[in-house]
Amino acid sequence: PHLNMAVFFTVALMAMASPSMTFDMGQSTRCVAIPNQMKVCKDVGYSEMRLPNFLGHSNLEGEVVPRSEDWRPLLQTGCHPQAQAFLCSLIAPCVAVRDSCAPVLACQGHPWPEALDCDRFPAEEDMCLSPHAKFSHFAKELPKPACQRCPSVEEAPAMKTVLDAFCQHDFAVTAKLHRRRLPMGEPEFEVEGRVEFIHQGPLLPYDTQHLLQQWLLINLRCANVLVRPGRSQLYVLTGSVQPDGTLALTRLFPWHKKDINIAVATRKWKHHRC
């Protein structure tokens, strides 16, 4: 059986909590090329990293590369734009990454590891890379996924139920959700094909597929009941964008071939007034 994201987190957190992983601020460090086999740091925007790093790792093949793989599932959630830079170099802004990614870990039942306590890292240090440019205000205004209470899943709904859901929420989309049987380093859940808009609301066409996939990876406890391993399932997803910009899915309708009411509701919506 494959290891799911929660198991990966457990292994990573246990490893990082080891007392032997300490960094002596007085010891000398050097910049080394990031090895090709360190896949999670591919295309990170720089080519070198420091050794020993702030976790006390000094051996590339024996420590750095294997430990970097433990964090692949967290990076796949897209919890913070600089999470990859932070986890690869451990010198990107710690507080910002922690504030965005700690809730994702908490959603999986894990605390932010003590080994990544931001107080351990200096505000400014001799670095092997230039700081990333600040992201535009436009990027910050995009809807973003967050840990939430699982939405209701309603089988074989009446046509009026579906139309009411369209009226009560900011958006309604259809998306086919797929769950890999053996992820093998790939995200366990993904959105297959195009996302079709029934009621677009505040969602953006080019961002919605990625947004929904991140929601699945953050809210694993919810995603686990939506589709079985190795299967795909078409859904009508309804929800709202909260005042803080976070996406909240509220009512989900599995769309099977026999569900004529959903098909009729989506057609009627074009001429329906709430």
QUICORPE-V193153 format. One record per residue. RES is the residue in one letter. SS is DSSP state (2 for helix, 1 for strand, 0 for the rest). D_CENTER is the distance of its C-alpha to the mean C-alpha in whole Angstrom. Layout:
# QUICORPE-V193153
res=RES ss=SS d_center=D_CENTER
res=RES ss=SS d_center=D_CENTER
This chain:
# QUICORPE-V193153
res=P ss=0 d_center=23
res=H ss=0 d_center=19
res=L ss=0 d_center=17
res=N ss=0 d_center=14
res=M ss=2 d_center=11
res=A ss=2 d_center=13
res=V ss=2 d_center=16
res=F ss=2 d_center=14
res=F ss=2 d_center=13
res=T ss=2 d_center=17
res=V ss=2 d_center=19
res=A ss=2 d_center=17
res=L ss=2 d_center=18
res=M ss=2 d_center=21
res=A ss=2 d_center=22
res=M ss=2 d_center=21
res=A ss=0 d_center=23
res=S ss=0 d_center=26
res=P ss=0 d_center=29
res=S ss=0 d_center=30
res=M ss=0 d_center=27
res=T ss=0 d_center=28
res=F ss=0 d_center=29
res=D ss=0 d_center=32
res=M ss=0 d_center=32
res=G ss=0 d_center=36
res=Q ss=0 d_center=35
res=S ss=0 d_center=35
res=T ss=0 d_center=32
res=R ss=1 d_center=32
res=C ss=1 d_center=30
res=V ss=1 d_center=29
res=A ss=1 d_center=28
res=I ss=0 d_center=24
res=P ss=0 d_center=25
res=N ss=0 d_center=24
res=Q ss=0 d_center=23
res=M ss=0 d_center=20
res=K ss=2 d_center=18
res=V ss=2 d_center=14
res=C ss=2 d_center=17
res=K ss=0 d_center=18
res=D ss=0 d_center=18
res=V ss=0 d_center=17
res=G ss=0 d_center=20
res=Y ss=0 d_center=22
res=S ss=0 d_center=25
res=E ss=1 d_center=26
res=M ss=1 d_center=24
res=R ss=1 d_center=26
res=L ss=1 d_center=28
res=P ss=0 d_center=28
res=N ss=0 d_center=25
res=F ss=0 d_center=24
res=L ss=0 d_center=24
res=G ss=0 d_center=27
res=H ss=0 d_center=26
res=S ss=0 d_center=29
res=N ss=0 d_center=29
res=L ss=2 d_center=27
res=E ss=2 d_center=27
res=G ss=2 d_center=28
res=E ss=2 d_center=25
res=V ss=2 d_center=23
res=V ss=2 d_center=22
res=P ss=2 d_center=21
res=R ss=2 d_center=19
res=S ss=2 d_center=17
res=E ss=2 d_center=16
res=D ss=0 d_center=15
res=W ss=0 d_center=12
res=R ss=2 d_center=10
res=P ss=2 d_center=8
res=L ss=2 d_center=6
res=L ss=2 d_center=7
res=Q ss=2 d_center=5
res=T ss=0 d_center=1
res=G ss=0 d_center=4
res=C ss=0 d_center=5
res=H ss=0 d_center=9
res=P ss=0 d_center=11
res=Q ss=0 d_center=13
res=A ss=2 d_center=11
res=Q ss=2 d_center=12
res=A ss=2 d_center=15
res=F ss=2 d_center=15
res=L ss=2 d_center=15
res=C ss=2 d_center=17
res=S ss=2 d_center=20
res=L ss=0 d_center=19
res=I ss=0 d_center=21
res=A ss=0 d_center=19
res=P ss=0 d_center=19
res=C ss=2 d_center=18
res=V ss=2 d_center=18
res=A ss=2 d_center=16
res=V ss=2 d_center=13
res=R ss=2 d_center=14
res=D ss=2 d_center=14
res=S ss=2 d_center=10
res=C ss=2 d_center=9
res=A ss=2 d_center=12
res=P ss=2 d_center=11
res=V ss=2 d_center=8
res=L ss=2 d_center=10
res=A ss=2 d_center=13
res=C ss=2 d_center=11
res=Q ss=0 d_center=11
res=G ss=0 d_center=15
res=H ss=0 d_center=15
res=P ss=0 d_center=16
res=W ss=0 d_center=16
res=P ss=0 d_center=18
res=E ss=2 d_center=21
res=A ss=2 d_center=22
res=L ss=2 d_center=19
res=D ss=0 d_center=21
res=C ss=2 d_center=21
res=D ss=2 d_center=25
res=R ss=2 d_center=25
res=F ss=0 d_center=25
res=P ss=0 d_center=27
res=A ss=0 d_center=26
res=E ss=0 d_center=28
res=E ss=0 d_center=29
res=D ss=0 d_center=30
res=M ss=0 d_center=27
res=C ss=0 d_center=27
res=L ss=0 d_center=25
res=S ss=0 d_center=25
res=P ss=0 d_center=23
res=H ss=0 d_center=20
res=A ss=0 d_center=22
res=K ss=0 d_center=21
res=F ss=0 d_center=18
res=S ss=0 d_center=20
res=H ss=2 d_center=21
res=F ss=2 d_center=20
res=A ss=2 d_center=16
res=K ss=2 d_center=16
res=E ss=0 d_center=17
res=L ss=0 d_center=15
res=P ss=0 d_center=13
res=K ss=1 d_center=10
res=P ss=0 d_center=8
res=A ss=0 d_center=9
res=C ss=0 d_center=10
res=Q ss=0 d_center=13
res=R ss=0 d_center=16
res=C ss=0 d_center=16
res=P ss=0 d_center=18
res=S ss=1 d_center=21
res=V ss=1 d_center=22
res=E ss=0 d_center=25
res=E ss=0 d_center=27
res=A ss=0 d_center=30
res=P ss=0 d_center=30
res=A ss=0 d_center=33
res=M ss=2 d_center=33
res=K ss=2 d_center=34
res=T ss=2 d_center=31
res=V ss=2 d_center=28
res=L ss=2 d_center=30
res=D ss=2 d_center=30
res=A ss=2 d_center=26
res=F ss=2 d_center=26
res=C ss=2 d_center=28
res=Q ss=2 d_center=27
res=H ss=0 d_center=23
res=D ss=0 d_center=22
res=F ss=1 d_center=21
res=A ss=1 d_center=21
res=V ss=1 d_center=20
res=T ss=1 d_center=20
res=A ss=1 d_center=18
res=K ss=1 d_center=18
res=L ss=1 d_center=15
res=H ss=1 d_center=16
res=R ss=1 d_center=15
res=R ss=0 d_center=16
res=R ss=0 d_center=19
res=L ss=0 d_center=18
res=P ss=0 d_center=15
res=M ss=0 d_center=17
res=G ss=0 d_center=14
res=E ss=0 d_center=12
res=P ss=0 d_center=9
res=E ss=0 d_center=11
res=F ss=1 d_center=11
res=E ss=1 d_center=11
res=V ss=1 d_center=13
res=E ss=1 d_center=16
res=G ss=1 d_center=19
res=R ss=1 d_center=19
res=V ss=1 d_center=18
res=E ss=1 d_center=21
res=F ss=1 d_center=22
res=I ss=1 d_center=25
res=H ss=1 d_center=24
res=Q ss=0 d_center=22
res=G ss=0 d_center=22
res=P ss=0 d_center=20
res=L ss=0 d_center=18
res=L ss=0 d_center=18
res=P ss=0 d_center=19
res=Y ss=0 d_center=17
res=D ss=0 d_center=14
res=T ss=2 d_center=14
res=Q ss=2 d_center=13
res=H ss=2 d_center=10
res=L ss=2 d_center=9
res=L ss=2 d_center=9
res=Q ss=2 d_center=8
res=Q ss=2 d_center=4
res=W ss=2 d_center=6
res=L ss=2 d_center=8
res=L ss=2 d_center=5
res=I ss=2 d_center=5
res=N ss=0 d_center=9
res=L ss=2 d_center=10
res=R ss=2 d_center=13
res=C ss=2 d_center=14
res=A ss=2 d_center=12
res=N ss=0 d_center=15
res=V ss=0 d_center=18
res=L ss=0 d_center=17
res=V ss=0 d_center=18
res=R ss=0 d_center=20
res=P ss=0 d_center=19
res=G ss=0 d_center=20
res=R ss=0 d_center=21
res=S ss=1 d_center=20
res=Q ss=1 d_center=20
res=L ss=1 d_center=21
res=Y ss=1 d_center=20
res=V ss=1 d_center=21
res=L ss=1 d_center=18
res=T ss=1 d_center=20
res=G ss=1 d_center=18
res=S ss=1 d_center=19
res=V ss=1 d_center=17
res=Q ss=0 d_center=18
res=P ss=0 d_center=20
res=D ss=0 d_center=18
res=G ss=0 d_center=16
res=T ss=1 d_center=13
res=L ss=1 d_center=13
res=A ss=1 d_center=14
res=L ss=1 d_center=15
res=T ss=1 d_center=19
res=R ss=1 d_center=21
res=L ss=1 d_center=20
res=F ss=1 d_center=23
res=P ss=1 d_center=23
res=W ss=0 d_center=25
res=H ss=0 d_center=28
res=K ss=0 d_center=31
res=K ss=0 d_center=33
res=D ss=0 d_center=31
res=I ss=2 d_center=34
res=N ss=2 d_center=33
res=I ss=2 d_center=29
res=A ss=2 d_center=31
res=V ss=2 d_center=34
res=A ss=2 d_center=32
res=T ss=2 d_center=29
res=R ss=2 d_center=33
res=K ss=2 d_center=34
res=W ss=2 d_center=32
res=K ss=0 d_center=33
res=H ss=0 d_center=36
res=H ss=0 d_center=35
res=R ss=0 d_center=36
res=C ss=0 d_center=34
